[in-house]
Amino acid sequence: MIRSGDGSLESATQRLTEALEALESKVQNRPSDGGQGGGDGDAEQLRSELNAARERERQLEEAAAEASAALGRAAEQIRAALEEEA
């Protein structure tokens, strides 16, 4: 869901970026299990969650670009309408 305010999207993107960084940190700092198994499922789930979060981040960035372009077009239309009235 995209809200009209630019701050909502920026805030969501910032939270997502922080979550991605935390997840990456957990994956990188996870101690090795010494080849005893059991950690592969967790690591695979973390990779899957990371990939999903990255895809969501990409979608949010795309939505932000579209919203920015739409705002730019709207501003131009308003300026043109004001110039016609003047």
N, C-alpha and C positions, 0 to 999 in steps of 0.2 A: 504494500500500500504506500503510495507516494502522497505526502502531505504537501500543501502549497508552499510551506515555508522551507527555505533553503537550509535552515539550521537543523531541521528534523532529519534530513537526509545526511547531512554532514555528521550529525551526532551518531546516527546509526552506523555510518561508515567507520567512524572512530571507534565505536564499541566493537565492531566486527574486527577491525585491525588489531585491537588490544587482545581480543579473544584468540585470534590467530597466532599472535606472538606468544601468548601464554601456552597455547597448545604446542607450538613448535618447540618451546623451551622444555616442556614436559617430555616430549619425544626425545629430544637431544640429551637431556639429563637423566633419562631413565637408565638405571643400572642394568647391566647385562645379567642374565640369569645363569651364566656359566654353561650354557648348552643343555640345561635341564628341562627345557620346554616350558610351556605354560604362559610365556610372555608373548608368543607370536599372535595369539588372538587379540590381545590388548593392543599391540602395536598396529595390527591390521585395522582394528576399529578406529584407532586414533588417526591413521592415515586416511581412512574413509571420511571421518568427520572433518579432517583438515581439507580434503579435496572438496567436500560439500561447502565448507565455509568459504573457500576460495572462489567457488562458482557463485555463491551468493554475493560475495564482494564484487565480482565482475558484473553481476546483474545490477547491483546498486550503483556502481560507477556508470554503467550505461544509462540507467534511469536518471541519474544526476545530470549527465550530458544532455539527454533529451529535454529534461525540465529546464535546464539553462538555456538551451536553444529556443524553447517555447517562450520563455520569459523575454528573451531578446527580441523575438518577433513581435510579441505583444507590446513591448516598449516602443518599437518602431511604428507600429500601427497607431499607438496613442500619440506619438510625436507628429505623425502625418495628419491625424485628425485635428490636432491642436493648431497646426500650421494652416490647414484649410480654413479654420474658423477665424484666424487672425487677419 
